[in-house]
Amino acid sequence: MSVPILNASGCLDAIAAPEVAETLDVFVTKTVTPLPREGNPPPRFAETEVGMLNSIGLQNPGIDAFVEKHLPRLAALSAPVWVSVGGFSADDYSLLCARLDSRDDVAAIELNLSCPNVEEAPETTAELTAAARAATSKTLYAKLSPAAWDVAETARAVADAGADGLTLVNTIRGLALERALVPKLARGAGGYSGPALRPIALACVHACAAAVDLPIVGMGGVSSGRDALDLVAAGASAIGLGTILFSDPFAAVRVRAELSAAAASLGCESPAELRARALEPVTSSKA
Ligand SMILES: Cc1cc2nc3c(=O)[nH]c(=O)nc-3n(C[C@H](O)[C@H](O)[C@H](O)COP(=O)(O)O)c2cc1C
């Protein structure tokens, strides 16, 4: 069994770059909301020393245009399509999931429960997941924030509410200032992604894999096969590539090969054999 490689939501436009989407085992859409959104005002991207800040703010055409215009084109890809959905209330999640429920071209739904660039729903992540669960029989992945005080507790709550899997992690809120001491992003703070997120993602995956028995898509700063293998060892069963795709669109091909090589260097035929290795108790070999 291999370790599937996905794109992280919002980091690849498969209609503009279908040849990149074809390198993935699953394509995940940018988050779709009930109504069209223009997103936040520019500038919405900023570089930092070790990662990127964005404040896109869920720009998307809305579920109607998405289903009518985008989904049929995505269905032509060879990779299965997961649709990421987001909203501002339990009713929004319910509506979005009900709308996608009957679509054969949707392999799974990812619930974006963790965008740092928009206002939060009043309900808890578990309540939002329960609303989605009641509206669809599709496979549901709950995408959580690395900023949760106790992410394992959140993982247990969404598992109890009916999530079939977890996506860990979304960006974490960060701020960068210009030389003139004003925020680089028009909105002020934004979502921080890239290499600096890696140890944070690793800790979240490790904690959640110990807490719940659900498949986990691990992401956050992955740029090499060894980064991916670390997440697998922490408990991830699939890997998402985000920020790296902006500088290296075909990274999935390289990461897949490096991941196999990294596993082979540890004596394993497949990286999947090392899943959750970092959760095993350390045994001392005195004999
Ligand atoms: C430009 C940009 C747009 C993003 N848009 C979304 C989005 O629409 N929905 C979502 O769930 N996550 C979104 N994310 C978060 C990524 O899916 C991913 O969780 C995060 O970037 C961590 O992975 P990375 O460090 O490999 O980029 C976005 C990230 C970036 C950089």
Ligand as a Chemical Component Dictionary entry (heavy atoms), coordinates in Angstrom:
data_LIG
# 
_chem_comp.id                   LIG 
_chem_comp.type                 NON-POLYMER 
_chem_comp.pdbx_formal_charge   0 
_chem_comp.three_letter_code    LIG 
# 
loop_
_chem_comp_atom.comp_id 
_chem_comp_atom.atom_id 
_chem_comp_atom.alt_atom_id 
_chem_comp_atom.type_symbol 
_chem_comp_atom.charge 
_chem_comp_atom.model_Cartn_x 
_chem_comp_atom.model_Cartn_y 
_chem_comp_atom.model_Cartn_z 
_chem_comp_atom.pdbx_ordinal 
LIG C1  C1  C 0 -2.364 30.638 -1.037 1  
LIG C2  C2  C 0 -3.005 29.657 -0.109 2  
LIG C3  C3  C 0 -4.391 29.439 -0.197 3  
LIG C4  C4  C 0 -5.007 28.518 0.649  4  
LIG N1  N1  N 0 -6.347 28.307 0.531  5  
LIG C5  C5  C 0 -6.940 27.363 1.311  6  
LIG C6  C6  C 0 -8.318 27.066 1.151  7  
LIG O1  O1  O 0 -9.025 27.610 0.310  8  
LIG N2  N2  N 0 -8.858 26.111 1.981  9  
LIG C7  C7  C 0 -8.111 25.438 2.908  10 
LIG O2  O2  O 0 -8.640 24.568 3.611  11 
LIG N3  N3  N 0 -6.788 25.697 3.062  12 
LIG C8  C8  C 0 -6.197 26.634 2.294  13 
LIG N4  N4  N 0 -4.862 26.870 2.437  14 
LIG C9  C9  C 0 -4.077 26.108 3.425  15 
LIG C10 C10 C 0 -3.379 24.914 2.759  16 
LIG O3  O3  O 0 -4.338 24.021 2.215  17 
LIG C11 C11 C 0 -2.479 24.149 3.783  18 
LIG O4  O4  O 0 -3.301 23.653 4.819  19 
LIG C12 C12 C 0 -1.404 25.034 4.399  20 
LIG O5  O5  O 0 -0.887 25.932 3.451  21 
LIG C13 C13 C 0 -0.276 24.217 5.023  22 
LIG O6  O6  O 0 0.459  23.505 4.065  23 
LIG P1  P1  P 0 1.830  24.061 3.391  24 
LIG O7  O7  O 0 2.693  24.569 4.506  25 
LIG O8  O8  O 0 2.391  22.897 2.675  26 
LIG O9  O9  O 0 1.434  25.173 2.474  27 
LIG C14 C14 C 0 -4.220 27.799 1.605  28 
LIG C15 C15 C 0 -2.846 28.026 1.678  29 
LIG C16 C16 C 0 -2.231 28.924 0.839  30 
LIG C17 C17 C 0 -0.737 29.120 0.951  31 
# 
loop_
_chem_comp_bond.comp_id 
_chem_comp_bond.atom_id_1 
_chem_comp_bond.atom_id_2 
_chem_comp_bond.value_order 
_chem_comp_bond.pdbx_ordinal 
LIG C1  C2  SING 1  
LIG C2  C3  SING 2  
LIG C2  C16 DOUB 3  
LIG C3  C4  DOUB 4  
LIG C4  N1  SING 5  
LIG C4  C14 SING 6  
LIG N1  C5  DOUB 7  
LIG C5  C6  SING 8  
LIG C5  C8  SING 9  
LIG C6  O1  DOUB 10 
LIG C6  N2  SING 11 
LIG N2  C7  SING 12 
LIG C7  O2  DOUB 13 
LIG C7  N3  SING 14 
LIG N3  C8  DOUB 15 
LIG C8  N4  SING 16 
LIG N4  C9  SING 17 
LIG N4  C14 SING 18 
LIG C9  C10 SING 19 
LIG C10 O3  SING 20 
LIG C10 C11 SING 21 
LIG C11 O4  SING 22 
LIG C11 C12 SING 23 
LIG C12 O5  SING 24 
LIG C12 C13 SING 25 
LIG C13 O6  SING 26 
LIG O6  P1  SING 27 
LIG P1  O7  DOUB 28 
LIG P1  O8  SING 29 
LIG P1  O9  SING 30 
LIG C14 C15 DOUB 31 
LIG C15 C16 SING 32 
LIG C16 C17 SING 33 
# 
